[in-house]
Amino acid sequence: MMDKPDDLTGLVDAIDDVSELVYVADPETHDLLYMNRAGKTALNIDSLEGLKCYKVIELQDAPCPFCTNQYLRTDETYSWETTNPVTGRHYLLKDRLIKWDGKLARLEIAFDVTDYEKEKNWLIVKNCYEAYAYLKEKNYVYNFYIKSWMKKININDIEKSKTEILNTCKNATFITRSGCELIFNLGDESKENNIPFKKTSESNITDVTKKCPKCGGKLVERTGKYGKFTACGNYPKCKYIQKDKKDESRETGELCPQCGSKLIERNGRYGKFIACSSYPKCKYVKKNM
C-alpha cells in the first residue's frame, strides 16, 4: 500500500507535474481527498472542499451506477474505459485501493486515449454462430443487446479481419462504425446509417410506464449483458439507471469469521455471493455458497 506521508510536498509536486488526471477519493463517502493540477484544470475545479467525485467528475447526482469501487483491491489495478461528460475526452482508467492518511482510499489515474481511439472503428459481426471459437480466440466480445460480436480494430486492418472471419463462416455479415463507446442503443441512428439493429433492440425493451426522475422521459426495461435492468429511454442523452430492490444486499444472519461483522448477500458481476458487510476494510468472501 502507499501511505500518505506527513509532508505531502514531494508527492504532490511529483503528481502535479504529470499530464494524466489523478485523483484520490474516499470509497465510502465519495469525498474528493486529492486531485492533481491536470485534473483540476480539465474539470474546472479550484477547491475540493465538500465535493463528491461522482458529482464533479461524472455529473451524477448520486454515486455512479457504474462505480468500480466493488472491484478495487490493494494488490492489483482495475482497468476500464469511459468518455468523460465534462471534458468530452475518452480515457483509459487505472483504479486501485491505496492507504491514504491511515485509511483505504480510491486512487484513479486517467490516460487520455481520445486521439488513439479515433484511429479505430468497431467491427460488428453478425450471423456467425459457427465462428464462435474463432471470435473468442481473437478477443471479440459478444454484445447481448444487439446480438452481435464486436471489437475495436484499426481502420487499416478491417478488410483483413473480415476476410479471416469469412474463411471460417461464409454467412457472416459486417458493420463498421466509428466511436469510442460500446454501442448498446443506437436509437434513431439505426435508420440514418441503415444499420439493422432496431428490430432486435425493440425485442429487448419493455415500457415500464414510469417517468425518469432525472429528465422526465419514459423508463424502459432493457436486457443487457448481465440481465434485465430499468433505465431511461432517452439514453444516451440521459444515462439514468434505476436501482432494483432485488439487487440490494441482504443480511444472511451469519457473522464474518475474520472481523465479526455481519455477512450479507450481494449481486456481483458473476452472480450472487456472500461477503463481509465491512468491505473494503474486511475483504472476506464466503466460498462454496
N, C-alpha and C positions, 0 to 999 in steps of 0.2 A: 504494500500500500504506500501511497505518497502522503506524508504528513505535511500539513501546512506549518512552516517554520514560524517562530516568534517574530522574526524580522522578515517581512514579505518583500522588501525592496528588490533583492536579486531575482527572485522568482517572477515577480510582476514585470520587472524590466525585460526579462527574457521573453516571456509570453507576449507582452505588449509589442514586441518588435516583429513578431511573425505576422504574415498576411492572412493566415487562416483565422476563422472566427472561433473563439474559445470561450466557454462559459462553465461555471460551476453552480449547481442548484441543489437545494435540499429535496431529496426524493419524497419526503413525507408532506411537507408544506408547500413545495414548489417555489419557495422563495429563491430569488437570484442572489447568490452569495458573491459571485465574481464574474466579470466579463472583460475581455481584453479590449484594447483600443480599436482593433479592426471590427470587432463585434458591435461596439457602441456606435462606431461611425456608420456601419451598414444599417443598423436598426434605429438610428437617430436617438440615442439614449445618452443622457448626461449623468444621471444618478440612478443607482439600483435600489434605493431605499423604497421598501413597500411594493416592489414589482414582482410579479409572478412570471415564471418562464413561459407558461402557456399563453398568457395574455400578450407579452411583449414580442415573443418570437413567432408564435403561430396565430395570433389574433383570435384566440379562443376565449370564451367566457368562463370555461371550466377546464379542468385537466384534460388534455388531449385524449380522445378515444384511441389514438394510435401510439400513445406513450410507450416507450420501450423500457421503462423502469423495471418491469417484472422480469426482463431478460438479463439485466445487468449483474455482473459479478466483479469481484476484485482481482481475479486471476486471469481474466480474458476480456477481449474487446468485442463489442457487438457492432456490426457494420450494417448500414442501411442507406437508402437514398430518398430524397424528397425535394420538391420545389418549394422554396420559401415564399409565403404570400406577401411578405414585406418587401423583399429585395427583388422577387421575380426570378431569382437565380436558382440553378439546380445544384444540390450539394451531395457529396458522399460524406456520411456522418460516421464518426467513430465514438462510441459511448462505452463507459465503464464506471464502476464504483471506485472511489478513492477515499482515503481518510483525510478529512479537511477539518482542521481545528478540533480534533478529537472525535468527530462524528463521520459516519459514512455520507458521502455526497455524490451527486451525479456529475461526471465530467463529460463534456461533449466538445469534440473538435470537428469543425465543418470545413471540408475541402471543396472549393468551387470548381465543379466539373462541367459547367454550362457549355463552354466552347467545345470541349471534348465530346459532349453528348450530341451537339449539333451535327457532328460528323457521322452520326449513327441513325439508322432507321429501325423501326420494328419490322421484322419479317414475321407475318402471321400465316400459319399453315393450317388449312382445313382439309377434311376428307382424307385423313392419312392414318387410319386406325392400325394398319399393318406395319406402319413405320414407328410404332411406339418405342421399341427398344432403341432404334437408331436416334430418335429425337432426344430421348432421355440421356443417351451417351454423349450427345453433342450439347447438352446443357440447355435445351429448350424447356420452357416452363408451360404447363398446361393451365390455361385460364378457364375456369369452370363457368364464368359468367357468359363468355361469348363462345365457349366450347371450341376453342382453338389453341394451338401451340404457338408460343411467342418467344422471340429472342431479339435482343438488340444486336445489330450486325452493321459493320462498316459498309458504307454505301458501295464501295468498290467490290465488296465480297458477296453482294446479294445474289447476283446471277449465278455465281459458282455454287452458292448454297442451295439455290433452287434446283440446279441440275443434280446435285448429290442426293437430294431428297427424292426427286423423280426417279432416280435409279433404283430406289428402294420401294417407292409407291407411285405408280404411274397415274393414279387418280387424284393425287394431291393438288390442291389449288392454293394460290398465294395472294396475299395482300401486303403491300408495303405502306408504311405510314410513318411520318416523322413525328418526333415528340419525345419528351423526357420521361413522362409518367406512363405506367401501365394503363391500358385502355379498358375500363370496366363499363363505361356507359358513354356511348357515342352520341346518344340523343338524336337531334335532327341532322347532325353532321353526316350520319349514315346515308341520308338521301343525297346530300350535296356531293359526296365522294363516291356514290354508287357502291357503298360497302354493305353487303347483305347481312347485317348484324341485327337489324331492328326486329325482325320477326322472332329470332332466337331470344333477344333480350326481353321482349314483351312476355314471353312464356315464363320468365323468371321474375316478373314483377307483379305484385298484388297491391291494389289500392287499399289502404287501411282506414280510409275516410277520416283521418285526423290531420290537423294542420301542424306544420313545422313551427316550433316555438321561436325559431331564430329568424325566419324570413316570411312565414305565413303561407308557404307553399304546401302542397299535398305531401303527406308522408306515405311512403310505399314500402312494401316488404320485398326485399331482394334476396336472391340466393347467391352467396359469394363462395369463395374458396373454402371457408370454414363453416358453411351452413347458412341458415337464414338470419337476416337482421333487418331492422327497420331504419330507414334513412329518408332524407329529404329528396323529393322527386325532382328538385331543381339542381341536383348535382351535375356538373362540378361547380356551378356558381355558388351553391350553398353546400357545405360539407357536414351538415348536422347528422349525427348518428344517435339514435335513441338507445339508451342503456336498457337492456332487457332484464327484468327482475329475475328471470331464471338463471341469468349469468352471474348474479351476485353471489358472494361467498356464503357458505352455510356452515354453522358450527357442527362438529361431529360428536361432541361430548367427551372427547379424548383430550389428554394433555400431552404437550410436546416432551419427549423423553430427554431432550437436550437442555431446555430452559424452563420448562414447566408452564409455558403459555398455552392457550387453547389451540387445538388443531382445527383447521377449517378446510372445507372442500371448495376448491376453486375450479374455474374453467380456464384452461390454458390453450395454447396453440395446438396441442396434440390431444385435447380432450380433458376430462376431469382428473384432478389429482388432489391429494391431501397434503397440506403443508402447515408450517407454523404461522400463527397469526402475527408474530412479532417480526416477520420479514420486513426490511432487509437485515435487521440486527441478528436474527437467527435464520439460517438457511435450511433448516431441517425439512426434508420431503419424505413422506412415508412411501416405502416401496411395497409392491405387490398389493395394490388396492383390491 
